[in-house]
Amino acid sequence: MKTDAIFYQLFQTLPDLFFKLADIPYSDSYQFQAAELKQTAFRLDGLFVPKDAELPLIFVEVQFQKDERFYGRFFSEIMLYLYQQQPKPVNWQAVAIFPSRVVDVEKLDYYQTELPHLQRIYLDEVLPQNTANDLSLLSIIIANESKAIEIAKDLLQQPSFQAEENTLLLNMIETILKYKLPHTPREEIWKMINLAHVDITRTSWYQEGKEQGILFGKEVGKLEGKLEGKQEGKQEGKQEGELLLLMRLLHKRFGQLNSRVTKKIAQLSSEQLEQLVDDFFQFESVKDLQKWLKERA
C-alpha cells in the first residue's frame, strides 16, 4: 500500500485529523498541500501553510520503512523549501509519522540544531485501541487485513459516524480498504464492513458526482457524438456509474481537464475505467494521469 498517498488524501480531506494526531491546536487558517522543490528529486509529503503569518509552517512526512538517511532527506527538503519560497511565517515545525518506533532512526547526531522543531509520532502508541473515533481511520492503515475490517465495522457503528450521514467517512474508509485489498471488488469490501445495504444514490457524494457527470457527458457528447442504442443496457449503466465516480475524483483533485484528456477517458472500456479509479490516488499531478492514459488508452 502506498502510504504517503493515502495519508495525503486523508489530511487533505480531513485536516483536523492531523492536528488531533499531533496534539496541535487546529486553525482553519491552514491549507494542506504537497510542495514541489525546483531542480531536485525532493518532494515534501505534505505541508500545512497558514494564512495567519503568526502560526508556524508544519512540514509532514510519513515514513513506513526503515531509512537511515530519512532525517537528512526530510530536513534537506525543509531547508530547500524555506530557501526557495521565503514564506511569510518564519516559524516552522516538522512532524514525522511512523507506524512504530522500530521504523524510526535512532542516531540524529547531525541534526541537533533541528531537533527542537521536530515532533515524532508513533501510530501504534497514540491511536485508540478499544474506542472508535475519527483517529481510528489511521488505525485501519497500520492494522492487518482482518483487523482493519473489524476496526472499520466498529467505527461505522458509532452513532456519530453513521454511513448514510457521513459520506466523507465512508469514502475514506473505502479508499483505505481498497489500498489494503487491491484485488477485492468494491462490492465485496462493502459487504465485509456491512454496508451492502447502503443506497449511495441518496448521498451528497453521489448527487455531486451525478451533476458533474452530466456536465462531463455534455462535453464528451460534443467530441464523440450520440451513443448508439446498442450501447444502452447493463454495460452502459455500469460505465455511467464508473464515469460518475471518476469525474468526482478528477474534478476534486485536478479541476477542469482539457478536451484531449477528456476524450481519452471517454474512450476507455469499463475495465479500464475501473482500473483508473483504483490507480487514481497514486497520481501526484495531471502529468501522472496523462502518462497513465498514454500507456493504457
PAVEXRO-34940 format. One record per residue (C-alpha): y, x, z; residue in one letter; residue number from 1; chain. Coordinates in Angstrom, 1 decimal. Layout:
<recs>
[[Y; X; Z]; a; NUM; A]
...
</recs>
This chain:
<recs>
[[0.0; 0.0; 0.0]; m; 1; A]
[[3.5; 1.4; -1.0]; k; 2; A]
[[5.0; 1.0; 2.5]; t; 3; A]
[[8.5; 2.2; 1.6]; d; 4; A]
[[8.9; -0.6; -1.0]; a; 5; A]
[[7.7; -3.3; 1.4]; i; 6; A]
[[10.0; -2.1; 4.2]; f; 7; A]
[[12.9; -2.0; 1.7]; y; 8; A]
[[12.1; -5.6; 0.8]; q; 9; A]
[[11.8; -6.6; 4.5]; l; 10; A]
[[15.1; -5.0; 5.6]; f; 11; A]
[[17.0; -6.2; 2.6]; q; 12; A]
[[15.8; -9.8; 3.1]; t; 13; A]
[[15.8; -9.8; 6.9]; l; 14; A]
[[18.3; -7.1; 8.0]; p; 15; A]
[[18.4; -8.3; 11.6]; d; 16; A]
[[14.7; -7.4; 11.8]; l; 17; A]
[[15.6; -3.7; 11.6]; f; 18; A]
[[18.2; -4.0; 14.3]; f; 19; A]
[[15.8; -5.7; 16.7]; k; 20; A]
[[13.2; -3.0; 16.0]; l; 21; A]
[[15.7; -0.2; 16.6]; a; 22; A]
[[17.3; -2.0; 19.5]; d; 23; A]
[[20.7; -1.6; 17.9]; i; 24; A]
[[23.4; -4.4; 18.2]; p; 25; A]
[[23.4; -6.4; 15.0]; y; 26; A]
[[26.5; -6.9; 12.9]; s; 27; A]
[[26.7; -8.9; 9.7]; d; 28; A]
[[29.2; -6.2; 8.6]; s; 29; A]
[[26.2; -4.2; 7.5]; y; 30; A]
[[24.8; -4.2; 3.9]; q; 31; A]
[[21.4; -2.7; 3.3]; f; 32; A]
[[20.9; -0.6; 0.1]; q; 33; A]
[[19.0; 2.2; -1.4]; a; 34; A]
[[21.2; 5.2; -2.3]; a; 35; A]
[[20.6; 7.4; -5.3]; e; 36; A]
[[21.7; 11.1; -4.9]; l; 37; A]
[[23.0; 12.6; -8.0]; k; 38; A]
[[21.3; 15.5; -9.8]; q; 39; A]
[[18.5; 15.7; -7.2]; t; 40; A]
[[15.0; 14.4; -6.7]; a; 41; A]
[[16.1; 12.8; -3.4]; f; 42; A]
[[16.3; 9.1; -2.8]; r; 43; A]
[[17.0; 7.5; 0.5]; l; 44; A]
[[14.5; 4.8; 1.6]; d; 45; A]
[[17.4; 2.7; 2.9]; g; 46; A]
[[20.9; 2.8; 4.2]; l; 47; A]
[[22.9; 0.3; 6.2]; f; 48; A]
[[26.5; 0.5; 5.2]; v; 49; A]
[[29.0; -1.3; 7.4]; p; 50; A]
[[32.2; -2.9; 6.2]; k; 51; A]
[[33.7; -2.0; 9.5]; d; 52; A]
[[34.5; 1.7; 9.5]; a; 53; A]
[[34.2; 1.8; 13.2]; e; 54; A]
[[30.5; 1.2; 13.0]; l; 55; A]
[[28.1; 4.1; 12.1]; p; 56; A]
[[26.2; 4.5; 8.9]; l; 57; A]
[[22.5; 4.0; 9.6]; i; 58; A]
[[20.0; 6.0; 7.4]; f; 59; A]
[[16.5; 4.6; 7.4]; v; 60; A]
[[13.3; 6.5; 6.4]; e; 61; A]
[[9.8; 5.1; 6.6]; v; 62; A]
[[7.1; 7.7; 6.8]; q; 63; A]
[[3.4; 6.7; 6.9]; f; 64; A]
[[1.8; 10.0; 6.1]; q; 65; A]
[[1.9; 13.4; 7.8]; k; 66; A]
[[4.5; 15.7; 6.2]; d; 67; A]
[[5.6; 18.9; 7.9]; e; 68; A]
[[8.7; 19.0; 5.7]; r; 69; A]
[[9.7; 15.4; 6.4]; f; 70; A]
[[12.8; 16.1; 8.5]; y; 71; A]
[[14.0; 18.8; 6.2]; g; 72; A]
[[14.0; 16.4; 3.4]; r; 73; A]
[[15.5; 13.5; 5.4]; f; 74; A]
[[18.4; 15.5; 6.8]; f; 75; A]
[[19.0; 17.1; 3.4]; s; 76; A]
[[19.3; 13.6; 1.9]; e; 77; A]
[[21.7; 12.6; 4.6]; i; 78; A]
[[23.9; 15.7; 4.3]; m; 79; A]
[[23.9; 15.4; 0.5]; l; 80; A]
[[24.9; 11.7; 0.7]; y; 81; A]
[[27.8; 12.5; 3.1]; l; 82; A]
[[28.9; 15.3; 0.8]; y; 83; A]
[[28.8; 13.2; -2.4]; q; 84; A]
[[30.0; 9.9; -1.2]; q; 85; A]
[[32.5; 10.9; 1.5]; q; 86; A]
[[32.0; 7.4; 3.2]; p; 87; A]
[[34.7; 5.9; 5.4]; k; 88; A]
[[32.5; 5.6; 8.5]; p; 89; A]
[[32.5; 9.2; 10.0]; v; 90; A]
[[29.7; 8.4; 12.5]; n; 91; A]
[[26.1; 8.2; 11.4]; w; 92; A]
[[22.7; 7.6; 12.8]; q; 93; A]
[[19.2; 8.4; 11.4]; a; 94; A]
[[16.2; 6.2; 12.1]; v; 95; A]
[[12.7; 7.4; 11.2]; a; 96; A]
[[9.9; 4.8; 11.3]; i; 97; A]
[[6.3; 6.0; 11.8]; f; 98; A]
[[3.1; 3.9; 12.2]; p; 99; A]
[[2.2; 6.1; 15.2]; s; 100; A]
[[3.1; 9.4; 16.9]; r; 101; A]
[[0.3; 11.3; 15.2]; v; 102; A]
[[2.1; 11.0; 11.9]; v; 103; A]
[[5.3; 12.5; 13.3]; d; 104; A]
[[6.2; 16.2; 13.1]; v; 105; A]
[[6.1; 18.0; 16.5]; e; 106; A]
[[8.4; 21.0; 15.8]; k; 107; A]
[[12.0; 20.4; 15.0]; l; 108; A]
[[13.3; 23.9; 15.6]; d; 109; A]
[[15.6; 24.0; 12.6]; y; 110; A]
[[17.3; 20.7; 13.3]; y; 111; A]
[[18.5; 20.9; 16.9]; q; 112; A]
[[22.1; 20.0; 15.9]; t; 113; A]
[[21.0; 16.8; 14.2]; e; 114; A]
[[18.7; 15.5; 17.0]; l; 115; A]
[[21.5; 13.6; 18.8]; p; 116; A]
[[21.8; 11.5; 15.6]; h; 117; A]
[[18.0; 10.8; 15.4]; l; 118; A]
[[16.0; 7.9; 16.6]; q; 119; A]
[[12.3; 7.8; 16.1]; r; 120; A]
[[10.3; 4.6; 16.2]; i; 121; A]
[[6.5; 4.4; 16.5]; y; 122; A]
[[5.4; 0.9; 15.4]; l; 123; A]
[[2.2; 0.9; 17.3]; d; 124; A]
[[4.1; 1.4; 20.6]; e; 125; A]
[[7.1; -1.0; 20.1]; v; 126; A]
[[5.6; -4.0; 18.2]; l; 127; A]
[[4.4; -7.1; 20.1]; p; 128; A]
[[0.7; -7.1; 21.0]; q; 129; A]
[[0.0; -10.5; 22.4]; n; 130; A]
[[3.0; -12.6; 21.4]; t; 131; A]
[[4.1; -13.7; 17.9]; a; 132; A]
[[7.8; -13.3; 16.9]; n; 133; A]
[[9.6; -12.0; 13.8]; d; 134; A]
[[8.7; -8.4; 14.6]; l; 135; A]
[[5.1; -9.4; 14.0]; s; 136; A]
[[5.8; -9.2; 10.3]; l; 137; A]
[[5.8; -5.4; 10.8]; l; 138; A]
[[2.5; -5.6; 12.8]; s; 139; A]
[[0.9; -7.1; 9.7]; i; 140; A]
[[1.7; -3.9; 7.7]; i; 141; A]
[[0.1; -1.5; 10.1]; i; 142; A]
[[-2.9; -3.7; 11.0]; a; 143; A]
[[-6.3; -3.6; 9.2]; n; 144; A]
[[-7.1; -6.4; 6.8]; e; 145; A]
[[-8.8; -8.8; 9.2]; s; 146; A]
[[-6.3; -8.2; 12.0]; k; 147; A]
[[-3.4; -8.7; 9.5]; a; 148; A]
[[-4.8; -12.1; 8.6]; i; 149; A]
[[-5.1; -13.0; 12.3]; e; 150; A]
[[-1.5; -12.0; 13.0]; i; 151; A]
[[-0.2; -13.9; 10.0]; a; 152; A]
[[-2.0; -17.1; 11.1]; k; 153; A]
[[-0.7; -16.7; 14.7]; d; 154; A]
[[2.8; -16.2; 13.5]; l; 155; A]
[[2.9; -19.2; 11.3]; l; 156; A]
[[1.5; -21.4; 14.0]; q; 157; A]
[[4.6; -20.8; 16.2]; q; 158; A]
[[6.9; -23.8; 16.4]; p; 159; A]
[[9.9; -21.8; 15.2]; s; 160; A]
[[8.0; -20.4; 12.2]; f; 161; A]
[[6.5; -23.4; 10.5]; q; 162; A]
[[5.9; -22.5; 6.9]; a; 163; A]
[[7.5; -25.7; 5.5]; e; 164; A]
[[10.8; -25.0; 7.2]; e; 165; A]
[[10.8; -21.2; 7.0]; n; 166; A]
[[10.0; -20.4; 3.4]; t; 167; A]
[[11.6; -16.9; 3.7]; l; 168; A]
[[9.0; -16.0; 6.3]; l; 169; A]
[[6.2; -17.4; 4.2]; l; 170; A]
[[7.3; -15.4; 1.1]; n; 171; A]
[[7.5; -12.2; 3.1]; m; 172; A]
[[4.0; -12.8; 4.7]; i; 173; A]
[[2.6; -13.5; 1.3]; e; 174; A]
[[4.2; -10.3; -0.2]; t; 175; A]
[[2.9; -8.1; 2.6]; i; 176; A]
[[-0.6; -9.5; 2.4]; l; 177; A]
[[-0.6; -9.2; -1.4]; k; 178; A]
[[0.1; -5.4; -0.9]; y; 179; A]
[[-2.7; -5.2; 1.6]; k; 180; A]
[[-5.1; -7.2; -0.6]; l; 181; A]
[[-4.1; -6.3; -4.1]; p; 182; A]
[[-7.2; -7.7; -5.7]; h; 183; A]
[[-7.2; -11.1; -3.9]; t; 184; A]
[[-5.6; -14.1; -5.7]; p; 185; A]
[[-2.7; -15.7; -4.0]; r; 186; A]
[[-4.5; -19.0; -3.6]; e; 187; A]
[[-7.2; -17.2; -1.7]; e; 188; A]
[[-4.6; -15.5; 0.5]; i; 189; A]
[[-3.1; -18.9; 1.3]; w; 190; A]
[[-6.5; -20.2; 2.3]; k; 191; A]
[[-7.0; -17.2; 4.6]; m; 192; A]
[[-3.9; -18.0; 6.6]; i; 193; A]
[[-4.5; -21.8; 6.5]; n; 194; A]
[[-1.6; -22.5; 4.1]; l; 195; A]
[[-3.6; -24.1; 1.2]; a; 196; A]
[[-2.2; -27.5; 2.2]; h; 197; A]
[[1.5; -26.5; 1.8]; v; 198; A]
[[3.3; -28.2; -1.0]; d; 199; A]
[[5.7; -25.5; -2.2]; i; 200; A]
[[7.4; -27.8; -4.6]; t; 201; A]
[[9.3; -29.3; -1.7]; r; 202; A]
[[10.7; -25.9; -0.6]; t; 203; A]
[[14.2; -24.5; -1.4]; s; 204; A]
[[12.4; -21.4; -2.8]; w; 205; A]
[[10.6; -23.5; -5.4]; y; 206; A]
[[13.7; -25.6; -6.2]; q; 207; A]
[[15.9; -22.5; -6.7]; e; 208; A]
[[13.1; -21.0; -8.9]; g; 209; A]
[[12.9; -24.2; -10.9]; k; 210; A]
[[16.7; -24.2; -11.6]; e; 211; A]
[[16.6; -20.6; -12.6]; q; 212; A]
[[13.5; -21.3; -14.7]; g; 213; A]
[[15.4; -24.0; -16.6]; i; 214; A]
[[18.2; -21.5; -17.4]; l; 215; A]
[[15.5; -18.9; -18.3]; f; 216; A]
[[13.8; -21.5; -20.6]; g; 217; A]
[[17.0; -22.2; -22.4]; k; 218; A]
[[17.6; -18.5; -23.1]; e; 219; A]
[[14.1; -18.0; -24.2]; v; 220; A]
[[14.3; -21.1; -26.5]; g; 221; A]
[[17.2; -19.5; -28.4]; k; 222; A]
[[15.1; -16.5; -29.0]; l; 223; A]
[[11.7; -18.0; -29.6]; e; 224; A]
[[12.3; -21.5; -30.9]; g; 225; A]
[[10.5; -24.5; -29.6]; k; 226; A]
[[6.9; -24.2; -28.4]; l; 227; A]
[[4.2; -25.8; -30.4]; e; 228; A]
[[2.4; -28.8; -29.0]; g; 229; A]
[[-0.8; -26.9; -28.8]; k; 230; A]
[[0.7; -24.7; -26.1]; q; 231; A]
[[1.0; -27.6; -23.7]; e; 232; A]
[[-1.5; -28.4; -21.0]; g; 233; A]
[[-3.1; -26.4; -18.3]; k; 234; A]
[[-2.2; -23.0; -19.7]; q; 235; A]
[[1.4; -24.0; -20.2]; e; 236; A]
[[1.6; -25.3; -16.7]; g; 237; A]
[[0.2; -22.1; -15.2]; k; 238; A]
[[2.6; -19.9; -17.2]; q; 239; A]
[[5.5; -22.1; -16.3]; e; 240; A]
[[4.8; -21.6; -12.6]; g; 241; A]
[[4.4; -17.8; -13.1]; e; 242; A]
[[7.7; -17.7; -15.0]; l; 243; A]
[[9.5; -19.6; -12.3]; l; 244; A]
[[8.3; -17.2; -9.6]; l; 245; A]
[[9.0; -14.2; -11.8]; l; 246; A]
[[12.5; -15.4; -12.7]; m; 247; A]
[[13.2; -16.0; -9.0]; r; 248; A]
[[12.2; -12.4; -8.2]; l; 249; A]
[[14.0; -10.8; -11.1]; l; 250; A]
[[17.2; -12.7; -10.5]; h; 251; A]
[[17.3; -11.8; -6.8]; k; 252; A]
[[16.6; -8.1; -7.4]; r; 253; A]
[[18.3; -7.2; -10.7]; f; 254; A]
[[20.7; -10.0; -11.5]; g; 255; A]
[[21.1; -11.1; -15.2]; q; 256; A]
[[18.7; -9.4; -17.6]; l; 257; A]
[[19.7; -8.5; -21.2]; n; 258; A]
[[18.2; -10.6; -24.1]; s; 259; A]
[[15.8; -7.8; -25.2]; r; 260; A]
[[14.1; -7.7; -21.8]; v; 261; A]
[[14.1; -11.5; -21.5]; t; 262; A]
[[12.4; -11.7; -24.9]; k; 263; A]
[[9.7; -9.3; -24.0]; k; 264; A]
[[9.0; -11.2; -20.8]; i; 265; A]
[[8.8; -14.4; -22.7]; a; 266; A]
[[6.1; -12.9; -24.9]; q; 267; A]
[[3.8; -11.9; -22.1]; l; 268; A]
[[0.5; -13.6; -21.6]; s; 269; A]
[[-0.4; -15.5; -18.4]; s; 270; A]
[[-2.4; -12.5; -17.2]; e; 271; A]
[[0.4; -10.1; -18.0]; q; 272; A]
[[2.9; -12.3; -16.1]; l; 273; A]
[[0.7; -12.4; -13.1]; e; 274; A]
[[0.3; -8.6; -13.1]; q; 275; A]
[[4.1; -8.2; -13.5]; l; 276; A]
[[4.7; -10.4; -10.4]; v; 277; A]
[[2.2; -8.2; -8.5]; d; 278; A]
[[3.9; -4.9; -9.6]; d; 279; A]
[[7.4; -6.2; -9.2]; f; 280; A]
[[8.1; -4.9; -5.6]; f; 281; A]
[[7.2; -1.3; -6.7]; q; 282; A]
[[10.2; -1.3; -9.1]; f; 283; A]
[[13.2; 0.6; -7.9]; e; 284; A]
[[15.5; -0.3; -10.8]; s; 285; A]
[[15.7; -2.2; -14.1]; v; 286; A]
[[14.5; 1.0; -15.8]; k; 287; A]
[[11.1; 0.6; -14.0]; d; 288; A]
[[10.9; -2.9; -15.3]; l; 289; A]
[[11.7; -1.7; -18.9]; q; 290; A]
[[9.1; 1.1; -18.6]; k; 291; A]
[[6.5; -1.4; -17.5]; w; 292; A]
[[7.3; -3.7; -20.4]; l; 293; A]
[[7.2; -0.8; -22.9]; k; 294; A]
[[3.8; 0.3; -21.6]; e; 295; A]
[[2.2; -3.1; -21.4]; r; 296; A]
[[4.0; -5.6; -23.6]; a; 297; A]
</recs>
